[in-house]
Amino acid sequence: MNRIILLEGLPGTGKTTNSYRLFEQLVRNGRDVRWLHEVSQPHPTLFFSESCLTKEEYRLFTEKYPEAAGMVGSIAEVRSATVG
């Protein structure tokens, strides 16, 4: 199972430093991890330009999480083969 850990805060508060220290500790513990800086491309949280679901994945998502379907549907960008 994949997981994503996001650190957020004001500039200069140590997000990069602390996230990299967390990355190093996870590696030392034998975890298979990737560290991505906020300006890395492609970035997994750039939902509208890079992240998308197939139409079937989107349908399954909205069935599994009906409480989120309305909000996600109001901002979703439906393309020919994907939904972003």
Biopython code that builds the backbone (N, CA, C, O; Angstrom):
import numpy as np
from Bio.PDB.StructureBuilder import StructureBuilder

atoms = [
    (1, "MET", "N", (0.847, -1.173, 0.000)),
    (1, "MET", "CA", (0.000, 0.000, 0.000)),
    (1, "MET", "C", (0.897, 1.243, 0.000)),
    (1, "MET", "O", (1.840, 1.337, 0.786)),
    (2, "ASN", "N", (0.597, 2.176, -0.874)),
    (2, "ASN", "CA", (1.344, 3.426, -0.939)),
    (2, "ASN", "C", (0.795, 4.443, 0.037)),
    (2, "ASN", "O", (-0.397, 4.463, 0.344)),
    (3, "ARG", "N", (1.680, 5.275, 0.511)),
    (3, "ARG", "CA", (1.286, 6.373, 1.403)),
    (3, "ARG", "C", (2.056, 7.607, 0.966)),
    (3, "ARG", "O", (3.133, 7.506, 0.377)),
    (4, "ILE", "N", (1.499, 8.761, 1.258)),
    (4, "ILE", "CA", (2.186, 10.017, 0.991)),
    (4, "ILE", "C", (2.169, 10.836, 2.287)),
    (4, "ILE", "O", (1.143, 10.936, 2.960)),
    (5, "ILE", "N", (3.307, 11.408, 2.614)),
    (5, "ILE", "CA", (3.424, 12.266, 3.790)),
    (5, "ILE", "C", (3.749, 13.656, 3.280)),
    (5, "ILE", "O", (4.737, 13.844, 2.571)),
    (6, "LEU", "N", (2.930, 14.624, 3.631)),
    (6, "LEU", "CA", (3.134, 16.006, 3.212)),
    (6, "LEU", "C", (3.468, 16.858, 4.426)),
    (6, "LEU", "O", (2.822, 16.740, 5.467)),
    (7, "LEU", "N", (4.464, 17.707, 4.299)),
    (7, "LEU", "CA", (4.779, 18.680, 5.339)),
    (7, "LEU", "C", (4.484, 20.045, 4.761)),
    (7, "LEU", "O", (4.919, 20.359, 3.653)),
    (8, "GLU", "N", (3.759, 20.851, 5.487)),
    (8, "GLU", "CA", (3.458, 22.184, 5.006)),
    (8, "GLU", "C", (3.754, 23.205, 6.085)),
    (8, "GLU", "O", (3.787, 22.888, 7.274)),
    (9, "GLY", "N", (3.964, 24.412, 5.656)),
    (9, "GLY", "CA", (4.269, 25.489, 6.582)),
    (9, "GLY", "C", (4.817, 26.684, 5.839)),
    (9, "GLY", "O", (4.970, 26.657, 4.617)),
    (10, "LEU", "N", (5.107, 27.721, 6.576)),
    (10, "LEU", "CA", (5.632, 28.954, 5.999)),
    (10, "LEU", "C", (7.055, 28.755, 5.498)),
    (10, "LEU", "O", (7.758, 27.862, 5.970)),
    (11, "PRO", "N", (7.491, 29.588, 4.534)),
    (11, "PRO", "CA", (8.868, 29.491, 4.046)),
    (11, "PRO", "C", (9.862, 29.674, 5.192)),
    (11, "PRO", "O", (9.690, 30.529, 6.061)),
    (12, "GLY", "N", (10.898, 28.850, 5.167)),
    (12, "GLY", "CA", (11.956, 28.978, 6.148)),
    (12, "GLY", "C", (11.703, 28.295, 7.472)),
    (12, "GLY", "O", (12.474, 28.483, 8.413)),
    (13, "THR", "N", (10.633, 27.498, 7.575)),
    (13, "THR", "CA", (10.306, 26.865, 8.859)),
    (13, "THR", "C", (10.870, 25.455, 9.002)),
    (13, "THR", "O", (10.640, 24.801, 10.019)),
    (14, "GLY", "N", (11.606, 24.977, 8.000)),
    (14, "GLY", "CA", (12.267, 23.681, 8.116)),
    (14, "GLY", "C", (11.578, 22.512, 7.452)),
    (14, "GLY", "O", (11.882, 21.360, 7.764)),
    (15, "LYS", "N", (10.663, 22.777, 6.549)),
    (15, "LYS", "CA", (9.944, 21.681, 5.880)),
    (15, "LYS", "C", (10.899, 20.787, 5.101)),
    (15, "LYS", "O", (10.849, 19.564, 5.232)),
    (16, "THR", "N", (11.755, 21.379, 4.304)),
    (16, "THR", "CA", (12.695, 20.602, 3.497)),
    (16, "THR", "C", (13.647, 19.824, 4.391)),
    (16, "THR", "O", (13.855, 18.628, 4.186)),
    (17, "THR", "N", (14.220, 20.489, 5.372)),
    (17, "THR", "CA", (15.163, 19.842, 6.282)),
    (17, "THR", "C", (14.510, 18.683, 7.014)),
    (17, "THR", "O", (15.056, 17.579, 7.035)),
    (18, "ASN", "N", (13.359, 18.914, 7.611)),
    (18, "ASN", "CA", (12.701, 17.866, 8.385)),
    (18, "ASN", "C", (12.163, 16.737, 7.519)),
    (18, "ASN", "O", (12.209, 15.574, 7.921)),
    (19, "SER", "N", (11.656, 17.063, 6.341)),
    (19, "SER", "CA", (11.151, 15.998, 5.477)),
    (19, "SER", "C", (12.291, 15.120, 4.983)),
    (19, "SER", "O", (12.122, 13.909, 4.836)),
    (20, "TYR", "N", (13.452, 15.716, 4.727)),
    (20, "TYR", "CA", (14.589, 14.906, 4.289)),
    (20, "TYR", "C", (15.115, 14.042, 5.438)),
    (20, "TYR", "O", (15.539, 12.908, 5.218)),
    (21, "ARG", "N", (15.088, 14.573, 6.652)),
    (21, "ARG", "CA", (15.490, 13.760, 7.812)),
    (21, "ARG", "C", (14.541, 12.585, 8.003)),
    (21, "ARG", "O", (14.975, 11.480, 8.330)),
    (22, "LEU", "N", (13.256, 12.818, 7.801)),
    (22, "LEU", "CA", (12.279, 11.736, 7.882)),
    (22, "LEU", "C", (12.566, 10.694, 6.801)),
    (22, "LEU", "O", (12.532, 9.492, 7.067)),
    (23, "PHE", "N", (12.845, 11.150, 5.601)),
    (23, "PHE", "CA", (13.196, 10.260, 4.484)),
    (23, "PHE", "C", (14.401, 9.395, 4.857)),
    (23, "PHE", "O", (14.373, 8.178, 4.675)),
    (24, "GLU", "N", (15.450, 10.018, 5.373)),
    (24, "GLU", "CA", (16.655, 9.270, 5.742)),
    (24, "GLU", "C", (16.358, 8.210, 6.811)),
    (24, "GLU", "O", (16.879, 7.097, 6.749)),
    (25, "GLN", "N", (15.523, 8.562, 7.781)),
    (25, "GLN", "CA", (15.181, 7.604, 8.833)),
    (25, "GLN", "C", (14.388, 6.434, 8.270)),
    (25, "GLN", "O", (14.620, 5.285, 8.646)),
    (26, "LEU", "N", (13.460, 6.719, 7.378)),
    (26, "LEU", "CA", (12.676, 5.646, 6.766)),
    (26, "LEU", "C", (13.576, 4.717, 5.955)),
    (26, "LEU", "O", (13.384, 3.502, 5.971)),
    (27, "VAL", "N", (14.558, 5.281, 5.244)),
    (27, "VAL", "CA", (15.513, 4.461, 4.489)),
    (27, "VAL", "C", (16.310, 3.586, 5.452)),
    (27, "VAL", "O", (16.484, 2.392, 5.207)),
    (28, "ARG", "N", (16.797, 4.175, 6.553)),
    (28, "ARG", "CA", (17.547, 3.395, 7.550)),
    (28, "ARG", "C", (16.708, 2.257, 8.125)),
    (28, "ARG", "O", (17.244, 1.216, 8.506)),
    (29, "ASN", "N", (15.404, 2.455, 8.186)),
    (29, "ASN", "CA", (14.499, 1.428, 8.698)),
    (29, "ASN", "C", (14.086, 0.424, 7.621)),
    (29, "ASN", "O", (13.228, -0.428, 7.855)),
    (30, "GLY", "N", (14.692, 0.528, 6.454)),
    (30, "GLY", "CA", (14.435, -0.444, 5.396)),
    (30, "GLY", "C", (13.197, -0.192, 4.564)),
    (30, "GLY", "O", (12.754, -1.080, 3.835)),
    (31, "ARG", "N", (12.631, 0.990, 4.654)),
    (31, "ARG", "CA", (11.441, 1.315, 3.856)),
    (31, "ARG", "C", (11.825, 1.700, 2.436)),
    (31, "ARG", "O", (12.879, 2.294, 2.207)),
    (32, "ASP", "N", (10.978, 1.363, 1.501)),
    (32, "ASP", "CA", (11.143, 1.768, 0.102)),
    (32, "ASP", "C", (10.437, 3.111, -0.055)),
    (32, "ASP", "O", (9.213, 3.158, -0.177)),
    (33, "VAL", "N", (11.198, 4.196, -0.053)),
    (33, "VAL", "CA", (10.605, 5.539, -0.052)),
    (33, "VAL", "C", (11.218, 6.402, -1.141)),
    (33, "VAL", "O", (12.309, 6.134, -1.643)),
    (34, "ARG", "N", (10.483, 7.441, -1.485)),
    (34, "ARG", "CA", (10.964, 8.500, -2.387)),
    (34, "ARG", "C", (10.773, 9.821, -1.686)),
    (34, "ARG", "O", (9.788, 10.017, -0.974)),
    (35, "TRP", "N", (11.702, 10.724, -1.880)),
    (35, "TRP", "CA", (11.593, 12.074, -1.329)),
    (35, "TRP", "C", (11.418, 13.021, -2.504)),
    (35, "TRP", "O", (12.209, 12.998, -3.447)),
    (36, "LEU", "N", (10.389, 13.853, -2.451)),
    (36, "LEU", "CA", (10.119, 14.808, -3.521)),
    (36, "LEU", "C", (10.059, 16.211, -2.941)),
    (36, "LEU", "O", (9.314, 16.471, -1.996)),
    (37, "HIS", "N", (10.840, 17.105, -3.508)),
    (37, "HIS", "CA", (10.762, 18.512, -3.116)),
    (37, "HIS", "C", (9.494, 19.102, -3.730)),
    (37, "HIS", "O", (8.988, 18.600, -4.733)),
    (38, "GLU", "N", (8.993, 20.160, -3.125)),
    (38, "GLU", "CA", (7.719, 20.722, -3.583)),
    (38, "GLU", "C", (7.744, 21.211, -5.025)),
    (38, "GLU", "O", (6.686, 21.339, -5.641)),
    (39, "VAL", "N", (8.920, 21.486, -5.580)),
    (39, "VAL", "CA", (8.975, 21.944, -6.970)),
    (39, "VAL", "C", (9.388, 20.830, -7.927)),
    (39, "VAL", "O", (9.642, 21.088, -9.104)),
    (40, "SER", "N", (9.459, 19.587, -7.429)),
    (40, "SER", "CA", (9.802, 18.449, -8.283)),
    (40, "SER", "C", (8.744, 18.269, -9.364)),
    (40, "SER", "O", (7.560, 18.518, -9.141)),
    (41, "GLN", "N", (9.183, 17.839, -10.518)),
    (41, "GLN", "CA", (8.256, 17.576, -11.603)),
    (41, "GLN", "C", (8.479, 16.158, -12.105)),
    (41, "GLN", "O", (9.636, 15.800, -12.322)),
    (42, "PRO", "N", (7.488, 15.341, -12.303)),
    (42, "PRO", "CA", (6.100, 15.607, -11.954)),
    (42, "PRO", "C", (5.898, 15.440, -10.447)),
    (42, "PRO", "O", (6.580, 14.637, -9.809)),
    (43, "HIS", "N", (4.987, 16.179, -9.899)),
    (43, "HIS", "CA", (4.709, 16.123, -8.468)),
    (43, "HIS", "C", (3.352, 15.461, -8.251)),
    (43, "HIS", "O", (2.393, 15.791, -8.949)),
    (44, "PRO", "N", (3.251, 14.530, -7.295)),
    (44, "PRO", "CA", (2.004, 13.773, -7.141)),
    (44, "PRO", "C", (0.806, 14.579, -6.671)),
    (44, "PRO", "O", (-0.324, 14.101, -6.778)),
    (45, "THR", "N", (1.010, 15.776, -6.157)),
    (45, "THR", "CA", (-0.136, 16.546, -5.685)),
    (45, "THR", "C", (-0.597, 17.604, -6.677)),
    (45, "THR", "O", (-1.504, 18.377, -6.370)),
    (46, "LEU", "N", (0.003, 17.654, -7.853)),
    (46, "LEU", "CA", (-0.451, 18.606, -8.872)),
    (46, "LEU", "C", (-1.623, 17.971, -9.610)),
    (46, "LEU", "O", (-1.512, 17.550, -10.761)),
    (47, "PHE", "N", (-2.738, 17.919, -8.912)),
    (47, "PHE", "CA", (-3.895, 17.152, -9.353)),
    (47, "PHE", "C", (-4.381, 17.528, -10.746)),
    (47, "PHE", "O", (-4.619, 16.644, -11.569)),
    (48, "PHE", "N", (-4.531, 18.811, -11.027)),
    (48, "PHE", "CA", (-5.173, 19.197, -12.283)),
    (48, "PHE", "C", (-4.269, 19.065, -13.486)),
    (48, "PHE", "O", (-4.760, 18.863, -14.597)),
    (49, "SER", "N", (-2.955, 19.171, -13.304)),
    (49, "SER", "CA", (-2.104, 19.097, -14.483)),
    (49, "SER", "C", (-1.435, 17.748, -14.661)),
    (49, "SER", "O", (-1.048, 17.401, -15.776)),
    (50, "GLU", "N", (-1.287, 16.972, -13.584)),
    (50, "GLU", "CA", (-0.533, 15.736, -13.720)),
    (50, "GLU", "C", (-1.225, 14.501, -13.168)),
    (50, "GLU", "O", (-1.017, 13.405, -13.689)),
    (51, "SER", "N", (-2.028, 14.642, -12.146)),
    (51, "SER", "CA", (-2.686, 13.479, -11.566)),
    (51, "SER", "C", (-4.046, 13.287, -12.207)),
    (51, "SER", "O", (-4.774, 14.249, -12.453)),
    (52, "CYS", "N", (-4.376, 12.046, -12.471)),
    (52, "CYS", "CA", (-5.692, 11.794, -13.046)),
    (52, "CYS", "C", (-6.074, 10.344, -12.807)),
    (52, "CYS", "O", (-5.234, 9.508, -12.475)),
    (53, "LEU", "N", (-7.326, 10.069, -12.980)),
    (53, "LEU", "CA", (-7.879, 8.729, -12.875)),
    (53, "LEU", "C", (-8.485, 8.363, -14.215)),
    (53, "LEU", "O", (-8.937, 9.229, -14.964)),
    (54, "THR", "N", (-8.490, 7.070, -14.509)),
    (54, "THR", "CA", (-9.274, 6.663, -15.676)),
    (54, "THR", "C", (-10.740, 6.895, -15.309)),
    (54, "THR", "O", (-11.075, 7.067, -14.137)),
    (55, "LYS", "N", (-11.588, 6.897, -16.296)),
    (55, "LYS", "CA", (-13.004, 7.104, -16.003)),
    (55, "LYS", "C", (-13.553, 5.993, -15.105)),
    (55, "LYS", "O", (-14.406, 6.247, -14.254)),
    (56, "GLU", "N", (-13.067, 4.764, -15.293)),
    (56, "GLU", "CA", (-13.497, 3.659, -14.440)),
    (56, "GLU", "C", (-12.976, 3.850, -13.013)),
    (56, "GLU", "O", (-13.719, 3.613, -12.061)),
    (57, "GLU", "N", (-11.723, 4.270, -12.838)),
    (57, "GLU", "CA", (-11.187, 4.539, -11.499)),
    (57, "GLU", "C", (-11.983, 5.649, -10.809)),
    (57, "GLU", "O", (-12.265, 5.571, -9.613)),
    (58, "TYR", "N", (-12.341, 6.682, -11.575)),
    (58, "TYR", "CA", (-13.133, 7.775, -11.023)),
    (58, "TYR", "C", (-14.512, 7.281, -10.571)),
    (58, "TYR", "O", (-14.987, 7.650, -9.497)),
    (59, "ARG", "N", (-15.144, 6.449, -11.395)),
    (59, "ARG", "CA", (-16.452, 5.892, -11.032)),
    (59, "ARG", "C", (-16.341, 5.077, -9.745)),
    (59, "ARG", "O", (-17.174, 5.215, -8.849)),
    (60, "LEU", "N", (-15.317, 4.233, -9.649)),
    (60, "LEU", "CA", (-15.123, 3.419, -8.451)),
    (60, "LEU", "C", (-14.827, 4.289, -7.233)),
    (60, "LEU", "O", (-15.302, 4.001, -6.134)),
    (61, "PHE", "N", (-14.048, 5.350, -7.422)),
    (61, "PHE", "CA", (-13.744, 6.279, -6.327)),
    (61, "PHE", "C", (-15.025, 6.916, -5.793)),
    (61, "PHE", "O", (-15.245, 6.954, -4.582)),
    (62, "THR", "N", (-15.865, 7.412, -6.691)),
    (62, "THR", "CA", (-17.093, 8.073, -6.242)),
    (62, "THR", "C", (-18.076, 7.096, -5.604)),
    (62, "THR", "O", (-18.863, 7.486, -4.741)),
    (63, "GLU", "N", (-18.039, 5.831, -6.018)),
    (63, "GLU", "CA", (-18.870, 4.822, -5.361)),
    (63, "GLU", "C", (-18.346, 4.524, -3.951)),
    (63, "GLU", "O", (-19.124, 4.364, -3.011)),
    (64, "LYS", "N", (-17.030, 4.453, -3.822)),
    (64, "LYS", "CA", (-16.436, 4.128, -2.528)),
    (64, "LYS", "C", (-16.538, 5.288, -1.547)),
    (64, "LYS", "O", (-16.690, 5.073, -0.344)),
    (65, "TYR", "N", (-16.455, 6.525, -2.058)),
    (65, "TYR", "CA", (-16.483, 7.712, -1.209)),
    (65, "TYR", "C", (-17.613, 8.649, -1.645)),
    (65, "TYR", "O", (-17.349, 9.749, -2.130)),
    (66, "PRO", "N", (-18.863, 8.225, -1.479)),
    (66, "PRO", "CA", (-19.981, 9.047, -1.957)),
    (66, "PRO", "C", (-20.051, 10.413, -1.284)),
    (66, "PRO", "O", (-20.559, 11.371, -1.868)),
    (67, "GLU", "N", (-19.536, 10.506, -0.043)),
    (67, "GLU", "CA", (-19.556, 11.795, 0.656)),
    (67, "GLU", "C", (-18.641, 12.819, -0.005)),
    (67, "GLU", "O", (-18.823, 14.023, 0.181)),
    (68, "ALA", "N", (-17.662, 12.357, -0.771)),
    (68, "ALA", "CA", (-16.751, 13.276, -1.456)),
    (68, "ALA", "C", (-17.129, 13.481, -2.918)),
    (68, "ALA", "O", (-16.598, 14.379, -3.572)),
    (69, "ALA", "N", (-18.025, 12.674, -3.431)),
    (69, "ALA", "CA", (-18.349, 12.691, -4.853)),
    (69, "ALA", "C", (-18.835, 14.055, -5.334)),
    (69, "ALA", "O", (-18.440, 14.501, -6.411)),
    (70, "GLY", "N", (-19.677, 14.720, -4.562)),
    (70, "GLY", "CA", (-20.203, 16.019, -4.980)),
    (70, "GLY", "C", (-19.120, 17.074, -5.091)),
    (70, "GLY", "O", (-19.066, 17.812, -6.075)),
    (71, "MET", "N", (-18.254, 17.149, -4.085)),
    (71, "MET", "CA", (-17.182, 18.143, -4.088)),
    (71, "MET", "C", (-16.188, 17.849, -5.203)),
    (71, "MET", "O", (-15.799, 18.749, -5.948)),
    (72, "VAL", "N", (-15.777, 16.585, -5.316)),
    (72, "VAL", "CA", (-14.819, 16.228, -6.358)),
    (72, "VAL", "C", (-15.442, 16.448, -7.736)),
    (72, "VAL", "O", (-14.782, 16.958, -8.641)),
    (73, "GLY", "N", (-16.691, 16.069, -7.895)),
    (73, "GLY", "CA", (-17.367, 16.255, -9.177)),
    (73, "GLY", "C", (-17.474, 17.709, -9.587)),
    (73, "GLY", "O", (-17.462, 18.023, -10.777)),
    (74, "SER", "N", (-17.579, 18.601, -8.610)),
    (74, "SER", "CA", (-17.709, 20.022, -8.943)),
    (74, "SER", "C", (-16.407, 20.636, -9.448)),
    (74, "SER", "O", (-16.430, 21.685, -10.093)),
    (75, "ILE", "N", (-15.267, 19.994, -9.163)),
    (75, "ILE", "CA", (-13.988, 20.541, -9.627)),
    (75, "ILE", "C", (-13.286, 19.637, -10.632)),
    (75, "ILE", "O", (-12.243, 20.007, -11.170)),
    (76, "ALA", "N", (-13.844, 18.459, -10.892)),
    (76, "ALA", "CA", (-13.208, 17.499, -11.790)),
    (76, "ALA", "C", (-13.173, 18.029, -13.218)),
    (76, "ALA", "O", (-14.087, 18.716, -13.676)),
    (77, "GLU", "N", (-12.096, 17.690, -13.896)),
    (77, "GLU", "CA", (-11.953, 18.022, -15.313)),
    (77, "GLU", "C", (-12.065, 16.719, -16.086)),
    (77, "GLU", "O", (-11.150, 15.896, -16.063)),
    (78, "VAL", "N", (-13.181, 16.532, -16.768)),
    (78, "VAL", "CA", (-13.415, 15.294, -17.518)),
    (78, "VAL", "C", (-12.772, 15.441, -18.891)),
    (78, "VAL", "O", (-13.075, 16.368, -19.643)),
    (79, "ARG", "N", (-11.884, 14.511, -19.198)),
    (79, "ARG", "CA", (-11.184, 14.502, -20.483)),
    (79, "ARG", "C", (-11.675, 13.317, -21.290)),
    (79, "ARG", "O", (-12.578, 12.609, -20.842)),
    (80, "SER", "N", (-11.117, 13.080, -22.453)),
    (80, "SER", "CA", (-11.601, 11.978, -23.280)),
    (80, "SER", "C", (-11.409, 10.624, -22.641)),
    (80, "SER", "O", (-12.286, 9.769, -22.763)),
    (81, "ALA", "N", (-10.285, 10.386, -21.955)),
    (81, "ALA", "CA", (-10.050, 9.074, -21.345)),
    (81, "ALA", "C", (-9.824, 9.139, -19.841)),
    (81, "ALA", "O", (-9.799, 8.100, -19.182)),
    (82, "THR", "N", (-9.661, 10.322, -19.290)),
    (82, "THR", "CA", (-9.337, 10.446, -17.865)),
    (82, "THR", "C", (-10.157, 11.546, -17.200)),
    (82, "THR", "O", (-10.816, 12.351, -17.857)),
    (83, "VAL", "N", (-10.089, 11.547, -15.870)),
    (83, "VAL", "CA", (-10.704, 12.610, -15.080)),
    (83, "VAL", "C", (-9.614, 13.168, -14.164)),
    (83, "VAL", "O", (-8.971, 12.425, -13.423)),
    (84, "GLY", "N", (-9.418, 14.476, -14.223)),
    (84, "GLY", "CA", (-8.377, 15.111, -13.404)),
    (84, "GLY", "C", (-9.006, 16.052, -12.416)),
    (84, "GLY", "O", (-8.300, 16.687, -11.632)),
]
sb = StructureBuilder()
sb.init_structure("model")
sb.init_model(0)
sb.init_chain("A")
sb.init_seg("    ")
for serial, (resi, resn, name, xyz) in enumerate(atoms, 1):
    if name == "N":
        sb.init_residue(resn, " ", resi, " ")
    sb.init_atom(name, np.array(xyz, "f"), 0.0, 1.0, " ", f" {name:<3s}", serial, name[0])
structure = sb.get_structure()
